[in-house]
Amino acid sequence: MSLPALLVRLSLLAALCIALPAAAFDTIWRNGFDYPANRNSPLGTNLDGVVDYSTSYNFTDAMKQSRSWITADTSGAGVFDTDDRACLDLDENGYVRSLTPQTGNPGCSTPSYNAVSTLFFFGDFPGHYPSGRYIVTYEGQGDISYHFAAVRNAALSAPGRDVLDVNANAGGWMLRINAIAAGNHPRNIHVWMPGFDEHSGPSQLFHPDFLALIRRNKVLRFMDWMGTNNSSQQEYAGRPQLADVRWSEGNMPLEVMVELASRSDAHPWFTLPHRASDDYMTRFAQDVKRLLRPDLRVYVEYSNEVWNGQFSQGAYVEAQGDAAYGNQGSGFDRRLNWYGQRSAQLCDLWKSAFGAQAGRVVCVLGAQAANAYTLTQAADCPLWTAGRPCSAHGFSAAAIAPYFGGYLGHPNHAATVQTWTPTQLFAEINGGGLAGGPAGGSLTEVQGWITAHRAAAQQRSLQLVTYEGGQHLAGVLGNENNDAITSLFTGANRDARMGTAYTQHLNFWKSAGGGLFMHFTASSGYGKFGSWGAVEYLDQTGTPKHSALMQFIDDNPCWWADCED
């Protein structure tokens, strides 16, 4: 490890207010990354959203991944959630200061709660998170109880330090605050997972099982960690903070993401909020430069999928385009042009913030895989007369999400697809034949998209990468409630033939001239809304998709210029 890299690590330790013995630096902080397994990797990954019901437990402190406060009425028959969250009396870090409803808060009316709860591991994955002894530490005083899979061990507990016995096979568990001492509310609450406590947990920070899963990935994309879709963040002062009660539900501090990248030898990929001011973008960049290991690059992208109408950023960007360009072109044209303009401004701000190190910043322009026009229009941005073409503002890459099989979840095909066997499904993926489906099937369809975008990117001196990719077997537009289709799709994602399809897909990507491929996603549970994870659970090994990804890394050292830098 170089001296500059070590100094950056130590400065981040100070920022995190963590005391770490020098002798423990490599063993605690590195977790097997001393000889980077991702140095020559051609793959990166997106990370699953940090929520309590995610199958990925990311931190040694489970409190950071807990559910937002739930107001409860424990009297009489009881009400699990009275939906009075707007009435809570919270301190500056989000801890509950009192159980007295703040009726003057916006949105607070007729509150009816007498307790506040939070949840841990409350997804449908019993037995797939660690059982054992959890330690809850906190300052202040109050009546705190534990429920469902967690039982307080009274003999081992003491004021400010509860020891819990947790049986993961029983599902998730709950922490509930039933009473709060006036002027001394429970705060700085930490929930240390088995094997960790208040002494070892802070320095470890990330759970070793999570680190082991991502260790072969060259780049980590933090879109879901940042809550980029539908984000309301605008000014830097309102960004998530390290001292916040939790980092879940899109409230991840910048410092945590940078530390994960630095510790795992991976280049971070940030997706800046669509409402972010110039000051937000600049200060974010300055902090990344200050904290990130100096031997790492940083990928930066304005928002996520602004072409996609299901996210609020699309309408926002189109409204900005309407204001900027008047009646020129269609509304969608104005959306794409202003997306290119704002992306260019973001790139200019980041390059300026990095100064002499501007070459470390990889500015990325996103586009819809099925529509190369979204790339050419945003890259050329003909409506922005003062700054066109946008691609000339320091961009290095154009990014698409070349998923295969998305059309199979559409209601138009439900009557046929719901009758299929897995063999019939894979026949369609590999060769086609579905009435109304693409000629040649799913893999052939996406190959056409890749070829078109590769040509458009090459004409603009951009490298073609993916921001997401993989299979897209998921019911949509109500079809997610078709149990037969859900069963078919989830089963297919566990099938060895899916691994073969992944290998074919990745091989074509490489042969077509694509660069970095970012899979979506590292881990997530499978169900009616999709089967996105390379693994479903952190305690899994050797799934078809994950094995195919790892084998592709082994067989295909990254092939583009400067890929090992």
Sequence and secondary structure as in RCSB ss.txt:
>XXXX:A:sequence
MSLPALLVRLSLLAALCIALPAAAFDTIWRNGFDYPANRNSPLGTNLDGVVDYSTSYNFTDAMKQSRSWITADTS
GAGVFDTDDRACLDLDENGYVRSLTPQTGNPGCSTPSYNAVSTLFFFGDFPGHYPSGRYIVTYEGQGDISYHFAA
VRNAALSAPGRDVLDVNANAGGWMLRINAIAAGNHPRNIHVWMPGFDEHSGPSQLFHPDFLALIRRNKVLRFMDW
MGTNNSSQQEYAGRPQLADVRWSEGNMPLEVMVELASRSDAHPWFTLPHRASDDYMTRFAQDVKRLLRPDLRVYV
EYSNEVWNGQFSQGAYVEAQGDAAYGNQGSGFDRRLNWYGQRSAQLCDLWKSAFGAQAGRVVCVLGAQAANAYTL
TQAADCPLWTAGRPCSAHGFSAAAIAPYFGGYLGHPNHAATVQTWTPTQLFAEINGGGLAGGPAGGSLTEVQGWI
TAHRAAAQQRSLQLVTYEGGQHLAGVLGNENNDAITSLFTGANRDARMGTAYTQHLNFWKSAGGGLFMHFTASSG
YGKFGSWGAVEYLDQTGTPKHSALMQFIDDNPCWWADCED
>XXXX:A:secstr
  HHHHHHHHHHHHHHT    GGGHHHHHTTT SS TTTT  EEEE     TT S   BSBGGGG    EEEB S
TT BS    GGG EE TTS EEESS  TTSTT  S   SEEEEEES SS TTSS  EEEEEEEES EEEEEEETE
EE TTT BTTEEEEEE GGG  EEEEEEEE TT   EEEEEE TT  TTTHHHH B HHHHHHHTT SEEE TTT
TT TT    SGGGS  TTSS   TT   HHHHHHHHHHTT EEEEEE TT  HHHHHHHHHHHHHHS TT  EEE
EESS TT TTSHHHHHHHHHHHHHHTTSS HHHHHHHHHHHHHHHHHHHHHHHHGGGGGGEEEEEE  TT THHH
HHHHH TT TTT  GGGTTEEEEEE  EE GGGGSGGGHHHHTT  HHHHHHHHHH   TTS TT HHHHHHHHH
HHHHHHHHHTT EEEESS EE     TTGGG HHHHHHHHHHHTSHHHHHHHHHHHHHHHHTT   EEES SB  
 BTTB   SBSSTT    HHHHHHHHHHHH    STTTT 
